[in-house]
Amino acid sequence: MDTWVWIVIAAAAVIVLLAILWSATRAKRTRALQDTFGGEYDRTVEQTGDRRAAERELRGRQKQHDALDLRPLSPQSRDRYVRRWQSTQTRFVDDPKGAVAEADMLVQEVMQERGYPTKDFDRRVADISVEHPELVEKYRTADGIARASERGEASTEDLRHSVRHYRALFAELLETDEDVEDVDDVDSRNGERADTRNVERLR
């Protein structure tokens, strides 16, 4: 067989090998993103309509998050926030709408003190999705209900869902679940039942 034939065969083999390696590397990166982001990976793919674009966005979130100078709260700050959360929970009894707005601000204040940018909601969501992917959809839901409340479109039980979701993220940001009272431990004077369809719509 002529030498040039062997050269062509060798070149073709190298190309096939490189294609296999590239495919394996891409699959590994995809699995890593799926493991990191969980359901947020599927949501981003669905939103962008393109897996490659979604993965570029998620890798961008990781890079953005890695550049942050995050720091834990001091014990004094943590105790102060726990006391403020307890006050927010108590407020829910007479003023559910006000309690939701207060819970939203508390989450933002904790994020800011820990080193997260907080001015833009989408940026907060992006950063939370990297470190707390299991809570990011709850945060979106909480915010959606808060915005609906401002328009007078949220029931008391919707607001309870919102505070519950804020509480889950708040406890993670404080890095403690102790003494962070759950909204289910208090009751509103308004006995409305959950509007399940509305809560699902706002998720």
C-alpha positions in Angstrom: 0.0 0.0 0.0 1.3 3.4 -0.9 2.7 5.7 1.8 0.2 8.4 1.1 -2.7 5.9 1.8 -1.3 5.2 5.2 -1.0 8.9 5.8 -4.7 9.4 4.9 -5.7 6.5 7.1 -3.6 7.8 10.1 -5.1 11.3 9.6 -8.6 10.0 9.5 -7.9 7.9 12.7 -6.6 11.0 14.5 -9.7 13.0 13.4 -12.0 10.3 14.7 -10.1 10.0 18.0 -10.3 13.8 18.5 -14.0 13.8 17.8 -14.5 11.0 20.3 -12.5 12.9 22.9 -14.3 16.2 22.2 -17.7 14.5 22.5 -16.7 12.8 25.8 -15.4 16.1 27.2 -18.6 17.9 26.2 -20.7 15.2 27.8 -18.7 15.4 31.0 -19.1 19.2 31.1 -22.9 18.7 30.6 -23.1 16.2 33.4 -21.2 18.5 35.7 -23.6 21.4 35.0 -26.6 19.1 35.5 -25.2 18.0 38.8 -24.4 21.6 39.9 -27.7 23.2 38.8 -30.2 20.4 39.0 -33.6 21.5 37.8 -32.2 25.0 36.9 -30.3 23.3 34.1 -33.4 22.0 32.5 -35.2 25.3 33.0 -32.4 27.3 31.3 -32.3 24.9 28.4 -36.1 25.3 28.0 -35.9 29.1 28.2 -33.1 29.5 25.7 -34.3 26.7 23.4 -30.7 25.7 22.8 -28.6 23.4 25.0 -25.3 25.1 24.0 -26.6 28.6 24.7 -28.0 27.4 28.1 -24.7 25.8 29.1 -22.8 29.0 28.1 -25.1 31.0 30.3 -24.7 28.6 33.3 -21.0 28.6 32.9 -21.1 32.4 32.9 -23.1 32.3 36.1 -20.4 30.1 37.7 -17.6 32.3 36.6 -19.5 35.4 37.8 -20.1 33.7 41.2 -16.5 32.6 41.5 -15.4 36.2 41.2 -17.4 37.2 44.3 -15.7 37.8 47.6 -18.3 36.1 49.8 -17.9 36.1 53.5 -19.9 34.5 56.4 -21.9 36.6 58.8 -20.5 37.4 62.2 -22.3 35.7 65.1 -23.6 39.1 66.1 -25.0 39.8 62.7 -26.5 36.4 62.5 -28.3 36.9 65.9 -29.5 40.3 64.8 -31.0 38.9 61.6 -32.7 36.0 63.5 -34.3 38.5 65.8 -35.5 40.6 62.9 -36.9 37.5 61.2 -38.8 36.7 64.3 -40.3 40.2 64.2 -41.2 39.7 60.6 -43.0 36.4 61.4 -44.9 38.2 64.2 -45.9 40.9 61.8 -47.5 38.3 59.5 -50.4 37.9 61.9 -51.7 41.4 61.3 -50.0 42.5 58.1 -49.2 39.6 55.8 -48.4 41.9 52.9 -46.0 43.9 54.9 -44.3 40.8 56.3 -43.7 39.6 52.7 -42.1 42.9 51.8 -40.0 42.8 54.9 -38.9 39.2 54.3 -37.8 40.2 50.8 -35.7 43.1 52.2 -34.2 40.9 54.8 -33.0 38.4 52.2 -31.4 41.2 50.2 -29.7 42.7 53.2 -28.2 39.4 54.2 -27.0 38.8 50.7 -25.4 42.3 50.6 -23.7 41.8 53.9 -22.3 38.5 52.7 -20.9 40.1 49.6 -23.5 39.4 46.9 -24.6 42.1 44.4 -28.2 42.9 45.2 -29.4 45.8 43.0 -30.7 43.5 40.2 -33.1 40.7 40.8 -31.9 38.6 37.8 -28.3 38.9 39.2 -29.5 37.7 42.6 -31.2 34.8 41.0 -28.2 33.9 38.9 -25.9 33.9 42.0 -28.4 31.9 44.1 -28.7 29.4 41.4 -25.0 28.5 41.6 -24.8 28.1 45.4 -28.4 27.1 46.2 -29.9 25.6 43.0 -32.6 23.8 45.0 -33.9 27.1 46.3 -33.7 29.4 43.3 -37.1 28.5 42.0 -38.6 29.1 45.4 -37.0 32.5 45.4 -38.6 33.3 42.0 -41.9 32.2 43.4 -41.6 34.3 46.5 -40.7 37.3 44.4 -43.6 36.6 42.0 -46.1 36.5 44.9 -44.6 39.7 46.4 -45.1 41.5 43.1 -48.6 40.1 42.8 -49.3 41.3 46.3 -48.3 44.9 45.2 -51.0 44.6 42.6 -53.5 43.3 45.0 -53.6 39.9 43.3 -52.3 37.6 46.1 -54.3 35.9 48.8 -53.2 35.5 52.4 -52.2 31.9 51.8 -50.2 33.0 48.7 -48.4 35.4 51.0 -47.7 32.6 53.4 -46.1 30.6 50.6 -44.0 33.6 49.8 -42.7 34.0 53.3 -42.1 30.3 53.6 -39.9 30.4 50.5 -38.1 33.5 51.7 -37.5 31.8 55.0 -35.8 28.7 53.3 -33.3 30.9 51.5 -32.8 33.2 54.5 -31.9 30.3 56.7 -29.4 29.0 54.1 -27.8 32.5 53.8 -27.5 32.7 57.6 -26.0 29.2 57.5 -28.3 28.2 60.3 -31.8 26.7 60.6 -32.0 27.3 64.3 -34.3 30.0 65.7 -35.4 31.0 62.2 -39.1 30.7 62.9 -41.3 29.2 60.2 -44.4 31.1 59.0 -46.4 27.9 59.7 -45.7 28.6 63.4 -47.8 31.8 63.3 -51.2 32.5 61.9 -52.8 35.4 60.1 -56.0 36.9 61.5 -57.4 36.6 57.9 -58.5 33.0 57.5 -58.2 32.7 53.7 -57.4 29.3 52.3 -54.7 28.7 49.8 -55.3 29.7 46.2 -53.4 26.8 44.8 -53.8 27.7 41.2 -52.5 31.2 41.9 -49.4 29.9 43.7 -48.7 27.5 40.9 -49.1 30.3 38.3 -46.6 32.5 40.2 -44.0 29.8 40.5 
